[in-house]
Amino acid sequence: MGNQLFMSAFFELNSGRAFGLEQGPIPWRDIHDWCELYGIEEDQKDDVMYHVRTMDNRYLKECSAKAKRDKGNG
């Protein structure tokens, strides 16, 4: 399954993200609950947590950069 597991987790969890003035990170509890729902066990759960957090951090940085660019063009 490889990286598909991590990508699936990220895209599913991304839809439940908190929105406000800026987007917040995917909550730890949401990642944990996702793993529980899909029967992900401890070692793999750590991997899911790491990879989803890594993708989420990158996503948030890209969103922030885009918002700054858009603000500068507005």
C-alpha positions as CSV (number, residue, x, y, z in Angstrom):
1,M,0.0,0.0,0.0
2,G,3.0,2.3,0.6
3,N,2.4,6.0,0.6
4,Q,-1.3,5.6,-0.4
5,L,-2.2,5.0,3.2
6,F,-0.7,8.3,4.3
7,M,-2.2,10.2,1.4
8,S,-5.6,8.8,2.0
9,A,-5.4,9.7,5.7
10,F,-4.3,13.3,4.9
11,F,-7.0,13.9,2.3
12,E,-9.8,12.5,4.5
13,L,-8.6,14.4,7.5
14,N,-8.0,17.6,5.6
15,S,-11.8,17.9,5.1
16,G,-12.3,18.2,8.9
17,R,-9.8,20.9,9.4
18,A,-10.8,23.9,11.5
19,F,-11.1,27.2,9.6
20,G,-10.9,30.7,10.9
21,L,-8.8,33.7,10.0
22,E,-6.2,31.1,9.1
23,Q,-6.5,27.4,8.7
24,G,-5.4,25.4,11.8
25,P,-3.6,22.1,11.7
26,I,-5.3,18.8,11.7
27,P,-5.9,17.9,15.3
28,W,-3.8,15.1,16.8
29,R,-7.1,13.5,18.1
30,D,-8.5,13.4,14.5
31,I,-5.5,11.5,13.3
32,H,-5.6,9.1,16.2
33,D,-9.4,8.5,15.7
34,W,-8.8,7.9,11.9
35,C,-6.2,5.2,12.7
36,E,-8.6,3.6,15.2
37,L,-11.4,3.6,12.6
38,Y,-9.3,1.8,10.0
39,G,-7.6,-0.6,12.5
40,I,-4.2,0.9,12.2
41,E,-1.9,-0.6,14.9
42,E,0.7,1.2,17.0
43,D,3.8,1.0,14.8
44,Q,1.9,2.0,11.7
45,K,-0.1,4.6,13.7
46,D,3.2,6.3,14.5
47,D,4.0,6.4,10.8
48,V,0.6,7.7,9.9
49,M,0.9,10.4,12.5
50,Y,4.4,11.4,11.3
51,H,3.5,11.5,7.6
52,V,0.1,13.2,8.0
53,R,1.8,15.9,10.2
54,T,4.5,16.4,7.6
55,M,2.0,16.8,4.8
56,D,-0.1,19.0,6.9
57,N,2.8,21.3,7.8
58,R,3.7,21.6,4.1
59,Y,0.0,22.2,3.2
60,L,-0.3,25.0,5.8
61,K,2.9,26.7,4.6
62,E,1.7,26.6,1.0
63,C,-1.7,28.1,2.1
64,S,0.0,30.8,4.0
65,A,2.3,31.7,1.1
66,K,-0.6,31.8,-1.2
67,A,-2.6,34.1,1.1
68,K,0.4,36.5,1.3
69,R,0.7,36.5,-2.5
70,D,-3.1,37.1,-2.9
71,K,-3.0,39.9,-0.3
72,G,-0.1,41.5,-2.2
73,N,-2.0,41.4,-5.4
74,G,-5.3,42.7,-3.9
